């Protein structure tokens, strides 16, 4: 079963669309990179839902390297969505006009940060550069860059990160290819905004989870969600005491579209649901409970430890996002339970 055929997912889409002001996109065109990914596939789904049930007339351009993969993921029968060939390391192959661009294409697996650090850095820095060059030619109104909470690095004090607070990133640690690439790309966004007068906004998601994650996604929330959906016990390789800002993919997509429409030019916004700031262990237990499987603890190998996020507390302050009128629709327990429920339908 495809995800957009699962009743629970459609219900969650409807809730998210109702709670998001998307009128600014009526009859506009929008390019979305990373369109089959965990976050951006939901954005595409929300926009298709709007067109189908609200008649918003949004022209959606789903960008990626593999056209077959994108056509298998989305329903192209409406004519509302078009494929655009996109490789982060190459100039965009399109002469279309895009009113808005959302850039979400990036390596997003901790394992890849270590095994493909060059590609991880370059796909961010060169990718955003190529899109800004296209935005200049296209006359794009605004570009939104999906960054990461990992730009904050490690800190020595308690409490959530605010958007202007930064900690330490070890630039000589190969895993820093990801946060360093994201940091450089954020600066490049502001450089283009100032030098070429292109509006840009940045979002920094926390730990995003949901049924749109790929089956081979090795982030713990995604890996555990699939295992729980298959009825497997969950094996945690750490104490799980690290505090994170978890956010259901539907809430994340809603927040991104809110920032795209209402965010202040040149500003960064944390994406965090105040009802979902929990430890890794709590997240894992919610998944285990929703699937009636066991959560057990084991010792991690040195290779596994090399991919761990060193931040003990990477929770995020959401006041700036909430000031735009956004609020999450799904707390952690609900979102994680829905994730397992939807994945079971897809896998069976």
DODOMAR-666242 format. One record per residue (C-alpha): residue number from 1; residue in three letters; x, y, z. Coordinates in nm, 4 decimals. Layout:
residues N
(domi NUM; 'ALA'; (X; Y; Z))
...
END
This chain:
residues 348
(domi 1; 'UNK'; (0.0000; 0.0000; 0.0000))
(domi 2; 'UNK'; (0.1280; 0.3484; -0.0858))
(domi 3; 'UNK'; (0.1436; 0.6022; 0.1936))
(domi 4; 'UNK'; (-0.1183; 0.8352; 0.0433))
(domi 5; 'UNK'; (-0.3615; 0.5430; 0.0445))
(domi 6; 'UNK'; (-0.3331; 0.4942; 0.4231))
(domi 7; 'UNK'; (-0.6362; 0.6504; 0.5998))
(domi 8; 'UNK'; (-0.4350; 0.7549; 0.9072))
(domi 9; 'UNK'; (-0.1861; 0.9454; 0.6930))
(domi 10; 'UNK'; (-0.4619; 1.1202; 0.4984))
(domi 11; 'UNK'; (-0.6275; 1.2172; 0.8272))
(domi 12; 'UNK'; (-0.3000; 1.3598; 0.9572))
(domi 13; 'UNK'; (-0.2506; 1.5496; 0.6302))
(domi 14; 'UNK'; (-0.5951; 1.7044; 0.6648))
(domi 15; 'UNK'; (-0.5199; 1.8187; 1.0198))
(domi 16; 'UNK'; (-0.1891; 1.9739; 0.9150))
(domi 17; 'UNK'; (-0.3372; 2.1541; 0.6151))
(domi 18; 'UNK'; (-0.6228; 2.2954; 0.8240))
(domi 19; 'UNK'; (-0.3717; 2.4287; 1.0770))
(domi 20; 'UNK'; (-0.1433; 2.5931; 0.8179))
(domi 21; 'UNK'; (-0.2048; 2.9169; 0.6287))
(domi 22; 'UNK'; (-0.1208; 2.8314; 0.2673))
(domi 23; 'UNK'; (-0.3178; 3.1026; 0.0920))
(domi 24; 'UNK'; (0.0057; 3.2828; -0.0040))
(domi 25; 'UNK'; (0.0848; 2.9917; -0.2385))
(domi 26; 'UNK'; (-0.2400; 3.0134; -0.4366))
(domi 27; 'UNK'; (-0.1579; 2.9935; -0.8092))
(domi 28; 'UNK'; (0.2143; 3.0154; -0.7323))
(domi 29; 'UNK'; (0.4943; 2.7852; -0.8464))
(domi 30; 'UNK'; (0.7260; 2.6138; -0.5997))
(domi 31; 'UNK'; (1.0384; 2.4030; -0.6485))
(domi 32; 'UNK'; (1.1161; 2.1453; -0.3793))
(domi 33; 'UNK'; (1.4489; 1.9602; -0.3677))
(domi 34; 'UNK'; (1.4820; 1.6448; -0.1627))
(domi 35; 'UNK'; (1.1222; 1.5851; -0.2629))
(domi 36; 'UNK'; (1.1170; 1.2144; -0.1743))
(domi 37; 'UNK'; (1.2856; 1.2665; 0.1622))
(domi 38; 'UNK'; (1.1445; 1.2399; 0.5125))
(domi 39; 'UNK'; (1.0463; 1.6076; 0.5347))
(domi 40; 'UNK'; (0.9985; 1.7367; 0.1818))
(domi 41; 'UNK'; (0.7821; 1.4475; 0.0640))
(domi 42; 'UNK'; (0.5288; 1.5572; 0.3260))
(domi 43; 'UNK'; (0.5453; 1.9147; 0.1989))
(domi 44; 'UNK'; (0.4613; 1.7884; -0.1501))
(domi 45; 'UNK'; (0.1783; 1.5770; -0.0069))
(domi 46; 'UNK'; (0.0342; 1.8785; 0.1759))
(domi 47; 'UNK'; (0.0405; 2.0923; -0.1381))
(domi 48; 'UNK'; (-0.1211; 1.8176; -0.3480))
(domi 49; 'UNK'; (-0.3868; 1.7802; -0.0788))
(domi 50; 'UNK'; (-0.4535; 2.1568; -0.0935))
(domi 51; 'UNK'; (-0.4946; 2.1489; -0.4684))
(domi 52; 'UNK'; (-0.7273; 1.8492; -0.4558))
(domi 53; 'UNK'; (-0.9577; 1.9620; -0.1754))
(domi 54; 'UNK'; (-0.9168; 2.3421; -0.1596))
(domi 55; 'UNK'; (-0.8442; 2.4142; -0.5273))
(domi 56; 'UNK'; (-0.5398; 2.6313; -0.4547))
(domi 57; 'UNK'; (-0.3833; 2.5859; -0.7980))
(domi 58; 'UNK'; (-0.0277; 2.5483; -0.6693))
(domi 59; 'UNK'; (0.2244; 2.4472; -0.9370))
(domi 60; 'UNK'; (0.4545; 2.1919; -0.7735))
(domi 61; 'UNK'; (0.7968; 2.1023; -0.9112))
(domi 62; 'UNK'; (0.9487; 1.7973; -0.7428))
(domi 63; 'UNK'; (1.3239; 1.7916; -0.7944))
(domi 64; 'UNK'; (1.5530; 1.4919; -0.7758))
(domi 65; 'UNK'; (1.7970; 1.2679; -0.9589))
(domi 66; 'UNK'; (1.5647; 0.9719; -1.0094))
(domi 67; 'UNK'; (1.2465; 1.0495; -1.2036))
(domi 68; 'UNK'; (1.1085; 0.6967; -1.1613))
(domi 69; 'UNK'; (1.1428; 0.7189; -0.7841))
(domi 70; 'UNK'; (0.9557; 1.0488; -0.7726))
(domi 71; 'UNK'; (0.6791; 0.9250; -1.0033))
(domi 72; 'UNK'; (0.6374; 0.6136; -0.7897))
(domi 73; 'UNK'; (0.6101; 0.8238; -0.4738))
(domi 74; 'UNK'; (0.3569; 1.0847; -0.5921))
(domi 75; 'UNK'; (0.0355; 1.0791; -0.7927))
(domi 76; 'UNK'; (0.1041; 1.2740; -1.1141))
(domi 77; 'UNK'; (-0.2442; 1.2192; -1.2592))
(domi 78; 'UNK'; (-0.3773; 1.5575; -1.1430))
(domi 79; 'UNK'; (-0.1272; 1.7517; -1.3516))
(domi 80; 'UNK'; (-0.0392; 1.9627; -1.0459))
(domi 81; 'UNK'; (0.3090; 1.8180; -1.0086))
(domi 82; 'UNK'; (0.6039; 1.8096; -1.2472))
(domi 83; 'UNK'; (0.9452; 1.6459; -1.2310))
(domi 84; 'UNK'; (1.2639; 1.8550; -1.2456))
(domi 85; 'UNK'; (1.6027; 1.6887; -1.2901))
(domi 86; 'UNK'; (1.8248; 1.7902; -0.9990))
(domi 87; 'UNK'; (2.1693; 1.6926; -0.8743))
(domi 88; 'UNK'; (2.3008; 1.9020; -0.5865))
(domi 89; 'UNK'; (2.6495; 1.9112; -0.7388))
(domi 90; 'UNK'; (2.5302; 2.0367; -1.0789))
(domi 91; 'UNK'; (2.3398; 2.3458; -1.2027))
(domi 92; 'UNK'; (1.9629; 2.3022; -1.2058))
(domi 93; 'UNK'; (1.8331; 2.1644; -1.5366))
(domi 94; 'UNK'; (1.5232; 2.3811; -1.5763))
(domi 95; 'UNK'; (1.4133; 2.7064; -1.7384))
(domi 96; 'UNK'; (1.0891; 2.7219; -1.5394))
(domi 97; 'UNK'; (0.9961; 3.0204; -1.3243))
(domi 98; 'UNK'; (0.9713; 2.9392; -0.9538))
(domi 99; 'UNK'; (0.8042; 3.1839; -0.7180))
(domi 100; 'UNK'; (0.9397; 2.9885; -0.4210))
(domi 101; 'UNK'; (1.2161; 2.7346; -0.3632))
(domi 102; 'UNK'; (1.2493; 2.4955; -0.0702))
(domi 103; 'UNK'; (1.5911; 2.3301; -0.0531))
(domi 104; 'UNK'; (1.5810; 2.0059; 0.1426))
(domi 105; 'UNK'; (1.8221; 1.7816; -0.0485))
(domi 106; 'UNK'; (2.1080; 1.6629; 0.1716))
(domi 107; 'UNK'; (2.2765; 1.3592; 0.3174))
(domi 108; 'UNK'; (2.0794; 1.3100; 0.6375))
(domi 109; 'UNK'; (2.2117; 0.9865; 0.7817))
(domi 110; 'UNK'; (2.4791; 0.9874; 1.0571))
(domi 111; 'UNK'; (2.6428; 0.6879; 0.8934))
(domi 112; 'UNK'; (2.6941; 0.8884; 0.5731))
(domi 113; 'UNK'; (2.8467; 1.1824; 0.7623))
(domi 114; 'UNK'; (3.1340; 0.9467; 0.8464))
(domi 115; 'UNK'; (3.1537; 0.7320; 0.5322))
(domi 116; 'UNK'; (3.0765; 1.0105; 0.2788))
(domi 117; 'UNK'; (3.1960; 1.3316; 0.4440))
(domi 118; 'UNK'; (3.3031; 1.4961; 0.1170))
(domi 119; 'UNK'; (2.9633; 1.4402; -0.0457))
(domi 120; 'UNK'; (2.7913; 1.5485; 0.2761))
(domi 121; 'UNK'; (2.9650; 1.8859; 0.2795))
(domi 122; 'UNK'; (2.9581; 1.9571; -0.0915))
(domi 123; 'UNK'; (2.5927; 1.8613; -0.1430))
(domi 124; 'UNK'; (2.5033; 2.1317; 0.1068))
(domi 125; 'UNK'; (2.7385; 2.4104; 0.0005))
(domi 126; 'UNK'; (2.7386; 2.3592; -0.3771))
(domi 127; 'UNK'; (2.3715; 2.2610; -0.3732))
(domi 128; 'UNK'; (2.2514; 2.5839; -0.2153))
(domi 129; 'UNK'; (2.4873; 2.7884; -0.4357))
(domi 130; 'UNK'; (2.3424; 2.6332; -0.7528))
(domi 131; 'UNK'; (1.9871; 2.6992; -0.6364))
(domi 132; 'UNK'; (2.0580; 3.0650; -0.5632))
(domi 133; 'UNK'; (2.2048; 3.1023; -0.9118))
(domi 134; 'UNK'; (1.8817; 2.9549; -1.0495))
(domi 135; 'UNK'; (1.6768; 3.1832; -0.8241))
(domi 136; 'UNK'; (1.8528; 3.4876; -0.9673))
(domi 137; 'UNK'; (1.7731; 3.3793; -1.3240))
(domi 138; 'UNK'; (1.4175; 3.2755; -1.2394))
(domi 139; 'UNK'; (1.3225; 3.5854; -1.0433))
(domi 140; 'UNK'; (1.2312; 3.3760; -0.7392))
(domi 141; 'UNK'; (1.0567; 3.5645; -0.4587))
(domi 142; 'UNK'; (1.1983; 3.3630; -0.1695))
(domi 143; 'UNK'; (1.4250; 3.0643; -0.1003))
(domi 144; 'UNK'; (1.3953; 2.8561; 0.2151))
(domi 145; 'UNK'; (1.6924; 2.6498; 0.3275))
(domi 146; 'UNK'; (1.6391; 2.3465; 0.5491))
(domi 147; 'UNK'; (1.9378; 2.3433; 0.7802))
(domi 148; 'UNK'; (1.9717; 2.1432; 1.1033))
(domi 149; 'UNK'; (1.9830; 2.1805; 1.4802))
(domi 150; 'UNK'; (2.3337; 2.0330; 1.4561))
(domi 151; 'UNK'; (2.4667; 2.3784; 1.3597))
(domi 152; 'UNK'; (2.4520; 2.4619; 1.7316))
(domi 153; 'UNK'; (2.7240; 2.2178; 1.8317))
(domi 154; 'UNK'; (2.7955; 2.1284; 2.1965))
(domi 155; 'UNK'; (2.7252; 2.3599; 2.4871))
(domi 156; 'UNK'; (2.8212; 2.3568; 2.8542))
(domi 157; 'UNK'; (2.4915; 2.4786; 2.9996))
(domi 158; 'UNK'; (2.1412; 2.3428; 3.0348))
(domi 159; 'UNK'; (1.8349; 2.4638; 2.8495))
(domi 160; 'UNK'; (1.7200; 2.4688; 2.4869))
(domi 161; 'UNK'; (1.9095; 2.6430; 2.2085))
(domi 162; 'UNK'; (1.7851; 2.9793; 2.0896))
(domi 163; 'UNK'; (1.8508; 3.0815; 1.7309))
(domi 164; 'UNK'; (2.1426; 3.3126; 1.8217))
(domi 165; 'UNK'; (2.3250; 3.0701; 2.0540))
(domi 166; 'UNK'; (2.6059; 2.8534; 1.9204))
(domi 167; 'UNK'; (2.8275; 2.5964; 2.0839))
(domi 168; 'UNK'; (3.1435; 2.4122; 1.9857))
(domi 169; 'UNK'; (3.1879; 2.2043; 1.6699))
(domi 170; 'UNK'; (3.5168; 2.0148; 1.6320))
(domi 171; 'UNK'; (3.6074; 2.0962; 1.2716))
(domi 172; 'UNK'; (3.8757; 1.8241; 1.2698))
(domi 173; 'UNK'; (3.6232; 1.5495; 1.3454))
(domi 174; 'UNK'; (3.5088; 1.3889; 1.0190))
(domi 175; 'UNK'; (3.1509; 1.3652; 1.1485))
(domi 176; 'UNK'; (3.1486; 1.7455; 1.1557))
(domi 177; 'UNK'; (3.1116; 1.7342; 0.7776))
(domi 178; 'UNK'; (2.7373; 1.7651; 0.8390))
(domi 179; 'UNK'; (2.7120; 2.0548; 1.0898))
(domi 180; 'UNK'; (3.0023; 2.2375; 0.9224))
(domi 181; 'UNK'; (2.8369; 2.2038; 0.5825))
(domi 182; 'UNK'; (2.5097; 2.3321; 0.7237))
(domi 183; 'UNK'; (2.6781; 2.6257; 0.8976))
(domi 184; 'UNK'; (2.8587; 2.7309; 0.5798))
(domi 185; 'UNK'; (2.5398; 2.6993; 0.3763))
(domi 186; 'UNK'; (2.3481; 2.9215; 0.6181))
(domi 187; 'UNK'; (2.6135; 3.1904; 0.5828))
(domi 188; 'UNK'; (2.5953; 3.1556; 0.2042))
(domi 189; 'UNK'; (2.2179; 3.2123; 0.2231))
(domi 190; 'UNK'; (2.2732; 3.5430; 0.3995))
(domi 191; 'UNK'; (2.5531; 3.6321; 0.1586))
(domi 192; 'UNK'; (2.3212; 3.5933; -0.1407))
(domi 193; 'UNK'; (2.0408; 3.7775; 0.0379))
(domi 194; 'UNK'; (2.2658; 4.0752; 0.1054))
(domi 195; 'UNK'; (2.4615; 4.0841; -0.2199))
(domi 196; 'UNK'; (2.1837; 3.9902; -0.4644))
(domi 197; 'UNK'; (1.8755; 4.1029; -0.2721))
(domi 198; 'UNK'; (1.7043; 3.7611; -0.2776))
(domi 199; 'UNK'; (1.4772; 3.6907; 0.0166))
(domi 200; 'UNK'; (1.5832; 3.3872; 0.2166))
(domi 201; 'UNK'; (1.4726; 3.2179; 0.5354))
(domi 202; 'UNK'; (1.6322; 2.9281; 0.7200))
(domi 203; 'UNK'; (1.4776; 2.6532; 0.9298))
(domi 204; 'UNK'; (1.6617; 2.4315; 1.1766))
(domi 205; 'UNK'; (1.4658; 2.1128; 1.2403))
(domi 206; 'UNK'; (1.5327; 1.9051; 1.5475))
(domi 207; 'UNK'; (1.4821; 1.5297; 1.5380))
(domi 208; 'UNK'; (1.2177; 1.4695; 1.2728))
(domi 209; 'UNK'; (1.0460; 1.1335; 1.2534))
(domi 210; 'UNK'; (0.7536; 0.9814; 1.0679))
(domi 211; 'UNK'; (0.6346; 0.7215; 0.8172))
(domi 212; 'UNK'; (0.7901; 0.9085; 0.5232))
(domi 213; 'UNK'; (1.1395; 0.8052; 0.6329))
(domi 214; 'UNK'; (1.3153; 0.5618; 0.3995))
(domi 215; 'UNK'; (1.3392; 0.2013; 0.5103))
(domi 216; 'UNK'; (1.7201; 0.2286; 0.5074))
(domi 217; 'UNK'; (1.7270; 0.5506; 0.7145))
(domi 218; 'UNK'; (1.9685; 0.4800; 1.0013))
(domi 219; 'UNK'; (1.8635; 0.7662; 1.2271))
(domi 220; 'UNK'; (1.7482; 0.6028; 1.5483))
(domi 221; 'UNK'; (1.3894; 0.7299; 1.5357))
(domi 222; 'UNK'; (1.3465; 0.6041; 1.1774))
(domi 223; 'UNK'; (1.5326; 0.2765; 1.2294))
(domi 224; 'UNK'; (1.3351; 0.1997; 1.5464))
(domi 225; 'UNK'; (1.0022; 0.2958; 1.3873))
(domi 226; 'UNK'; (1.0503; 0.0434; 1.1072))
(domi 227; 'UNK'; (1.1652; -0.2266; 1.3477))
(domi 228; 'UNK'; (0.8672; -0.1625; 1.5743))
(domi 229; 'UNK'; (0.6300; -0.1770; 1.2753))
(domi 230; 'UNK'; (0.7802; -0.5148; 1.1827))
(domi 231; 'UNK'; (0.7327; -0.6403; 1.5388))
(domi 232; 'UNK'; (1.1031; -0.6495; 1.6229))
(domi 233; 'UNK'; (1.2453; -0.5637; 1.9656))
(domi 234; 'UNK'; (1.4352; -0.2346; 1.9841))
(domi 235; 'UNK'; (1.8025; -0.2474; 2.0835))
(domi 236; 'UNK'; (1.9390; 0.0833; 2.2129))
(domi 237; 'UNK'; (2.3178; 0.1272; 2.2067))
(domi 238; 'UNK'; (2.3407; 0.4134; 2.4581))
(domi 239; 'UNK'; (2.1870; 0.5259; 2.7858))
(domi 240; 'UNK'; (1.9336; 0.7286; 2.5910))
(domi 241; 'UNK'; (1.9488; 1.0189; 2.8347))
(domi 242; 'UNK'; (2.0236; 1.2763; 2.5639))
(domi 243; 'UNK'; (1.7460; 1.5363; 2.5355))
(domi 244; 'UNK'; (1.6120; 1.6073; 2.1882))
(domi 245; 'UNK'; (1.3380; 1.8133; 2.0224))
(domi 246; 'UNK'; (1.1388; 1.5491; 1.8354))
(domi 247; 'UNK'; (0.8822; 1.6540; 1.5780))
(domi 248; 'UNK'; (0.6381; 1.4518; 1.3675))
(domi 249; 'UNK'; (0.7032; 1.4984; 0.9949))
(domi 250; 'UNK'; (0.3550; 1.6479; 0.9415))
(domi 251; 'UNK'; (0.4226; 1.9137; 1.2054))
(domi 252; 'UNK'; (0.7651; 1.9820; 1.0553))
(domi 253; 'UNK'; (0.6211; 2.0329; 0.7065))
(domi 254; 'UNK'; (0.3560; 2.2654; 0.8478))
(domi 255; 'UNK'; (0.6237; 2.4676; 1.0282))
(domi 256; 'UNK'; (0.8387; 2.4981; 0.7155))
(domi 257; 'UNK'; (0.5491; 2.6239; 0.5067))
(domi 258; 'UNK'; (0.4615; 2.8706; 0.7830))
(domi 259; 'UNK'; (0.8167; 3.0087; 0.7811))
(domi 260; 'UNK'; (0.8161; 3.0219; 0.4003))
(domi 261; 'UNK'; (0.5084; 3.2425; 0.4073))
(domi 262; 'UNK'; (0.5513; 3.4454; 0.7259))
(domi 263; 'UNK'; (0.9162; 3.4240; 0.8290))
(domi 264; 'UNK'; (1.1279; 3.7375; 0.8424))
(domi 265; 'UNK'; (1.3778; 3.7745; 0.5605))
(domi 266; 'UNK'; (1.7272; 3.6717; 0.6681))
(domi 267; 'UNK'; (1.6155; 3.4972; 0.9863))
(domi 268; 'UNK'; (1.6568; 3.1388; 1.1088))
(domi 269; 'UNK'; (1.3799; 2.9497; 1.2870))
(domi 270; 'UNK'; (1.4057; 2.6444; 1.5089))
(domi 271; 'UNK'; (1.1508; 2.3751; 1.4349))
(domi 272; 'UNK'; (1.0482; 2.2229; 1.7633))
(domi 273; 'UNK'; (0.7193; 2.1048; 1.9088))
(domi 274; 'UNK'; (0.7010; 2.2048; 2.2735))
(domi 275; 'UNK'; (0.5000; 1.8894; 2.3448))
(domi 276; 'UNK'; (0.7749; 1.6646; 2.2072))
(domi 277; 'UNK'; (1.0947; 1.7583; 2.3907))
(domi 278; 'UNK'; (1.1944; 1.4194; 2.5301))
(domi 279; 'UNK'; (1.4959; 1.1930; 2.5745))
(domi 280; 'UNK'; (1.6057; 0.9336; 2.3223))
(domi 281; 'UNK'; (1.5009; 0.6664; 2.5693))
(domi 282; 'UNK'; (1.1507; 0.8140; 2.6041))
(domi 283; 'UNK'; (1.1169; 0.8273; 2.2256))
(domi 284; 'UNK'; (1.2274; 0.4660; 2.2000))
(domi 285; 'UNK'; (0.9881; 0.3557; 2.4731))
(domi 286; 'UNK'; (0.6930; 0.5268; 2.3012))
(domi 287; 'UNK'; (0.7729; 0.3342; 1.9834))
(domi 288; 'UNK'; (0.8125; 0.0059; 2.1714))
(domi 289; 'UNK'; (0.4856; 0.0559; 2.3597))
(domi 290; 'UNK'; (0.2921; 0.1459; 2.0441))
(domi 291; 'UNK'; (0.4040; -0.1799; 1.8797))
(domi 292; 'UNK'; (0.4002; -0.3975; 2.1935))
(domi 293; 'UNK'; (0.7681; -0.4888; 2.1581))
(domi 294; 'UNK'; (1.0569; -0.4774; 2.4047))
(domi 295; 'UNK'; (1.3194; -0.2045; 2.4455))
(domi 296; 'UNK'; (1.6573; -0.3478; 2.5447))
(domi 297; 'UNK'; (2.0017; -0.1902; 2.5999))
(domi 298; 'UNK'; (2.3275; -0.3196; 2.4477))
(domi 299; 'UNK'; (2.6875; -0.1980; 2.4106))
(domi 300; 'UNK'; (2.7778; 0.0003; 2.1005))
(domi 301; 'UNK'; (3.0833; -0.0821; 1.8895))
(domi 302; 'UNK'; (3.3539; 0.1806; 1.8358))
(domi 303; 'UNK'; (3.2373; 0.2234; 1.4751))
(domi 304; 'UNK'; (2.8802; 0.2843; 1.5913))
(domi 305; 'UNK'; (2.9988; 0.5357; 1.8515))
(domi 306; 'UNK'; (3.1831; 0.7341; 1.5826))
(domi 307; 'UNK'; (2.8497; 0.8302; 1.4251))
(domi 308; 'UNK'; (2.6830; 0.9356; 1.7530))
(domi 309; 'UNK'; (2.5761; 1.2971; 1.7959))
(domi 310; 'UNK'; (2.7977; 1.4325; 2.0780))
(domi 311; 'UNK'; (2.5334; 1.6795; 2.2005))
(domi 312; 'UNK'; (2.3743; 1.5774; 2.5335))
(domi 313; 'UNK'; (2.1036; 1.8429; 2.5111))
(domi 314; 'UNK'; (2.0081; 1.9583; 2.1638))
(domi 315; 'UNK'; (1.6552; 2.0659; 2.2500))
(domi 316; 'UNK'; (1.5367; 2.3791; 2.0709))
(domi 317; 'UNK'; (1.3571; 2.6938; 2.1787))
(domi 318; 'UNK'; (1.0467; 2.7425; 1.9593))
(domi 319; 'UNK'; (0.9350; 3.0936; 2.0588))
(domi 320; 'UNK'; (1.0376; 3.2553; 1.7294))
(domi 321; 'UNK'; (0.8426; 2.9954; 1.5281))
(domi 322; 'UNK'; (0.5399; 3.0108; 1.7572))
(domi 323; 'UNK'; (0.5352; 3.3901; 1.7218))
(domi 324; 'UNK'; (0.4417; 3.3327; 1.3562))
(domi 325; 'UNK'; (0.1215; 3.1644; 1.4751))
(domi 326; 'UNK'; (0.2418; 2.8047; 1.4428))
(domi 327; 'UNK'; (0.1656; 2.5300; 1.6912))
(domi 328; 'UNK'; (0.2247; 2.1568; 1.6684))
(domi 329; 'UNK'; (-0.0735; 1.9295; 1.6138))
(domi 330; 'UNK'; (0.0814; 1.6019; 1.7317))
(domi 331; 'UNK'; (0.2602; 1.5396; 2.0606))
(domi 332; 'UNK'; (0.5394; 1.2812; 2.0727))
(domi 333; 'UNK'; (0.3306; 0.9900; 2.1947))
(domi 334; 'UNK'; (0.0632; 1.0491; 1.9282))
(domi 335; 'UNK'; (0.3033; 1.1126; 1.6413))
(domi 336; 'UNK'; (0.5173; 0.8085; 1.7181))
(domi 337; 'UNK'; (0.2107; 0.5849; 1.7495))
(domi 338; 'UNK'; (0.0772; 0.7131; 1.4167))
(domi 339; 'UNK'; (0.4166; 0.6471; 1.2584))
(domi 340; 'UNK'; (0.4103; 0.2811; 1.3583))
(domi 341; 'UNK'; (0.0453; 0.2432; 1.2570))
(domi 342; 'UNK'; (0.1035; 0.3903; 0.9102))
(domi 343; 'UNK'; (0.4225; 0.1920; 0.8509))
(domi 344; 'UNK'; (0.2415; -0.1310; 0.9354))
(domi 345; 'UNK'; (-0.0099; -0.0567; 0.6600))
(domi 346; 'UNK'; (0.2673; 0.0207; 0.4107))
(domi 347; 'UNK'; (0.4746; -0.2865; 0.4963))
(domi 348; 'UNK'; (0.1853; -0.5340; 0.4974))
END
